[in-house]
Amino acid sequence: MPRKFIKKLLPEHRTLLENRWLGPFRAVLHDPALVVPHRRAVARGFAVGMFWAFMPVPLQSFFATATCIWLRVNVLVAIAACWITNPITAAPIVYVAHAIGAFLIGASPVPPEVSATVGEAATSLDTLQRYWEQFKALGEAFLLGSLVLGVGSAVLSYLFVNTFWLWSVRRDFAQRRAVRRPPDATRRP
């Protein structure tokens, strides 16, 4: 079931190779492991995409693609998973990442209030130093939280996709087997 569903969504390997916009990447795309909808390739590709979705870097899809090429896993699934971080979900993700990082560091999840006005901040070296210290504290917590979210979501998504795929295949196999074999009550001795 998952393989058929993913096969419907993804373009064929031949179509990707013939696309003129993907010409510069044709040498890399010859590897069928990067686009096939196999359980391990899809689960690992989704995990890579989830990891990069929570990393605070620009061009997450580029990094996910490079990682997928290096690991030889499904690139298209990873790129789709990167889009979990989008303009709508970015603010909650940043808040949660900072809160997790602050909890792990032992810092306050909300930055302390600064009583100086903007004019005073521009002229006071002490105020600028306080701002820099707050920024460092927020940045450390945010980066640590992003790393924890990225690794955690990658592991959980890999386990979820892998388990769901296996469950779905076993369920389909049991259904096909039940259709082929009549129930025991109708058998003659």
Buried (B, 14 or more C-beta within 10 A) or exposed (E): EBBEEBEEEBEEBEEBBEEEEEEEBEEBBEEEBBBBBBBBBBBBBBBBBBBBBBBBEEEBBEBBBBBBBEBBBBBBBBBBBBEBBEEEEEEEBBEBBBBBBBBBEEBEBEBEEEEBEEEEBEEBEEBEEBBEEEEEBBEBBBBBBBBBBBBBBBEEBBEBBBEBBEEBBEEEEEEEEEEEEEEEEEEEE
